[in-house]
Each structure stands twice: as structure tokens, then as C-alpha cells.
Amino acid sequence: MTTTVRLPLRVEQALATYCVEARRTKSEVIVELLEQRFMGTQTERTPYELAQEAGFIGCLSGKSAGKSVAKAQAGSTKERVVAAIRKKHGKKPVP
């Protein structure tokens, strides 16, 4: 079936550039995009999924991860500072 579509100049230029780079015809690209749109094969990703994919969300790896976990297990920052001061000045911790 033949269908005629009027495209804005910028869209037509972008399509032509893409087709040359991808070595595909305009028809192939347009049909593929319409199939994705109407058949639901393309799902929109949520902001969470995008952030996870970019590496902003997830567990840490490497040497720094072990240090972070060890610090978290040792107590809060305040507790560590108080312990360091007591150690430096030779005072026993208060029960």
C-alpha cells in the first residue's frame, strides 16, 4: 500500500542522513518505526531504569565498596570521632 506523508524539512533531512549512515531505505526505517509505535514493541523506560542504566543506581564495586561497608558497620561518624578522641587522650569509654 502506498501512503504519502509530508515531513517538515528538518525531519526529512534527519531521515535522509540516518538512511545514508545506516544504509537503509526511507521506507524500511519508517515501516520499522510505525511497527514499533503501533505494535507496542518499544516500551518507554522509566526514569529509574534510565538512571540504573547510566550507572547512577546500583551497588558499589571495587576496593572503595569494602571500605564503605566497614565504616557503616563501625558506627556513626559521631561515634567514631568520639572513640578517636578518647583513644588519643587515653580516656576510657563511658558504658
C-alpha positions as CSV (number, residue, x, y, z in Angstrom):
1,M,0.0,0.0,0.0
2,T,1.3,3.4,-0.9
3,T,1.0,6.3,1.6
4,T,2.2,9.9,1.1
5,V,3.4,11.8,4.1
6,R,4.5,15.4,4.3
7,L,7.5,15.8,6.5
8,P,9.0,19.0,7.9
9,L,12.3,19.9,6.2
10,R,14.4,19.2,9.4
11,V,12.7,15.7,9.8
12,E,13.3,14.9,6.2
13,Q,16.9,15.9,6.4
14,A,17.4,13.9,9.6
15,L,15.8,10.9,8.0
16,A,17.9,11.1,4.8
17,T,21.1,11.5,6.9
18,Y,20.2,8.4,9.0
19,C,19.4,6.3,6.0
20,V,22.7,7.1,4.4
21,E,24.6,6.3,7.6
22,A,22.6,3.1,8.3
23,R,22.5,2.1,4.7
24,R,18.7,1.6,4.8
25,T,15.9,2.9,2.7
26,K,13.5,5.5,4.0
27,S,10.7,3.0,3.6
28,E,12.4,0.5,5.8
29,V,13.0,3.0,8.6
30,I,9.5,4.4,8.5
31,V,7.9,1.0,8.5
32,E,10.0,-0.2,11.4
33,L,9.2,2.9,13.4
34,L,5.5,2.6,12.8
35,E,5.5,-1.1,13.7
36,Q,7.3,-0.2,17.0
37,R,4.7,2.5,17.7
38,F,1.6,0.5,16.9
39,M,2.6,-3.0,17.9
40,G,4.0,-2.0,21.3
41,T,7.4,-3.5,20.7
42,Q,9.1,-0.3,22.0
43,T,8.5,0.3,25.7
44,E,9.3,3.6,27.3
45,R,11.8,3.4,30.1
46,T,11.1,4.9,33.4
47,P,13.4,7.5,35.0
48,Y,14.6,4.8,37.4
49,E,15.5,2.5,34.6
50,L,17.4,5.2,32.8
51,A,19.3,6.2,36.0
52,Q,20.1,2.5,36.6
53,E,21.3,2.0,33.0
54,A,23.5,5.1,33.3
55,G,25.2,3.7,36.5
56,F,23.7,6.1,39.0
57,I,21.8,3.4,40.8
58,G,23.2,0.1,41.9
59,C,25.7,-1.4,44.3
60,L,29.3,-0.3,44.5
61,S,32.1,-2.5,43.4
62,G,35.8,-2.5,43.9
63,K,38.0,-1.6,46.9
64,S,36.0,1.5,47.9
65,A,32.9,-0.6,48.5
66,G,34.5,-2.7,51.2
67,K,35.7,0.4,53.0
68,S,32.2,2.0,52.9
69,V,30.7,-1.2,54.3
70,A,33.3,-1.4,57.1
71,K,32.7,2.2,58.0
72,A,29.0,1.7,58.1
73,Q,29.4,-1.3,60.4
74,A,31.8,0.6,62.7
75,G,29.0,3.0,63.8
76,S,28.1,6.6,63.0
77,T,30.5,9.3,62.3
78,K,29.9,10.9,65.7
79,E,30.7,7.6,67.5
80,R,33.9,7.1,65.5
81,V,35.1,10.7,66.3
82,V,34.4,10.3,70.0
83,A,36.2,7.0,70.0
84,A,39.2,8.5,68.3
85,I,39.4,11.4,70.7
86,R,39.2,9.1,73.7
87,K,41.9,6.9,72.3
88,K,44.2,9.9,71.6
89,H,43.7,11.3,75.1
90,G,43.8,8.0,76.9
91,K,40.3,8.2,78.3
92,K,38.1,5.1,78.8
93,P,34.8,4.9,77.1
94,V,31.7,5.6,79.2
95,P,29.5,2.5,79.5
